[in-house]
């Protein structure tokens, strides 16, 4: 989630990461009306159009964060020792994960219990319930869940585990081999991503797939010559991405098709297109970059708990779906940014959301 501060900084990585995190507001808003068979913390009924919009971005919007983290790790390890890198991961990932699990995630399960089970107990009683009931890890019944912080936990575990591989197989040793991979070989790397999807899969959140994406970001997509090949062939890669994404939307809208191989193919294809797009159009420092480089990570940690609370009240007010969706999306963004500005001046709480 973080790019090391350096005289050489990839602003395209910063901007892609920040835009992807902001995309979580509409995605999680639309989850309130998903038709996947998953209730979400507040679920107001099925809507195929909103669900299809989620399907359009679902193959790539979390995977690209693992790829960007892998790319960033390569640059970070060029300037930091392994010990420094581990200490940073503990500060940046582990402490916010633990703090968020104690402070924020139980809050959204409270509203799940209020919405589905008409729970009228106290916040403290729900907090106790959260840590003493283990069901399907969704949290939609109030039981224990990592919630949206699964990403931080996965990234922490992957960051540490990958260090051993980087020690025995450093980037410099792999550099020449990666540069010899033809562009079609890079394009086909979605196959090992798909195969790894079934390793450590917890309800669709795959530790194996996330590790594969992180390693491919580190070894392959951070390699300038490899990416130059992708950029040179972006017309046919982009054409396949456009056709595949359109086909995915049509298949899901009409047939509820959601195959794992197809999703991983579209996801990898999308990541290649996004990286080329980012290098061409987003590799610049703007006010947006400066602000969200500081704000995006705390916003990620805070956003879902606030969004769920807002959705709980909004869905009870009428049945105008466009107005409700806009209110949840915009309202959660405004309140999350406000909460970030409040928290950043509170020393202890700052550490919980990863603010230095």
KAGI-V940546 format. One line per field, one symbol per residue. ss: DSSP state (H for helix, E for strand, L for the rest). phi: phi as a letter, one per 30 degrees, with the letter a starting at -180 (. if undefined). burial: I if it has 9 or more other C-alpha atoms within 8 Angstrom, else O. A space follows every 50 residues. Layout:
# KAGI-V940546
ss: ???
phi: ???
burial: ???
This chain:
# KAGI-V940546
ss: LLLLLLLLLLHHHHHHHHHHHHHHHHHHHHHHHLLLLLLLLLLLLLLHHH HHHHHHHHLLLLHHHHHHHHHHHHHHHHHLLHHHHHHHHHHHHHHHHHHH HHHHHHHHHHHHHHHHHLLLLLHHHHHHHHHHLLLLLLLLLLLLLLHHHH HHHHHHHHHHHHHHHHHHLLHHHHHHHHHLLLHHHHHLLHHHHHHHLLLL EELLEEHHHHHHHHHHHHHHHLLHHHHHHHHHLHHHHHHHHHHHHHHHHH HHHHHLLLLHHHHHHHHHHHHHHHHHHHHHHLLLLLHHHHHHHHHHHHHH HHHHHHHHHHHHHHLLLLLLHHHHHHHHHHHHHHHHHHHHHHHLLLHHHH HHLLLL
phi: .bcddadcbddddeddddddddddddddddddbdcdicdidbbcjdbddd ddddedcedbdcedddddddddddddddcbddddddddddddcddddddd ddccdedddeddddddchdbddddddeddedbbcbcididcjddadhdde dddeddddedddedddddbdeedcedddddddddddddddddddddedci ccijccdddddddddddddcddddddddddddcddddddddddddddddd dddcbhdaddddddddddedddddddedddccdacbdeddddddcddede dddddddddddeddddcibddeddddddddddddddddddddddccedde ddcidd
burial: OOIOOOOOOOIIIIIIIIOIIOIOIOIIIIIIIIIOOOIOIIIOOOIIOI IIIIIIOIIIIIIIIIIIIIIIIIIIIOOIOOOOIIOOIIIIIIIIIIII IOOIIIIIIIIIIIIIOOIOOOOOOIIOIIIOIOOOIIIIIIIIOIOOIO OIIIIIOIIIOIIOIIOOOIIOOIIOOIIOIOIOOIIOIIIOIIIIIIIO IOOOOIIIIIIIIIIIIIIIIIIOOIIOIIOOIIOOIIOIIOOIIOOIIO IIIOOOOOOOOOIIIIIIIIIIIIIIIIIOOIIOOOOOIIOIIIIIIIII IIIIIIIIIIIIOIIOOOOOOOOIIIIIIOIIIOIIIOIIOOIIOOOOII IIIIIO
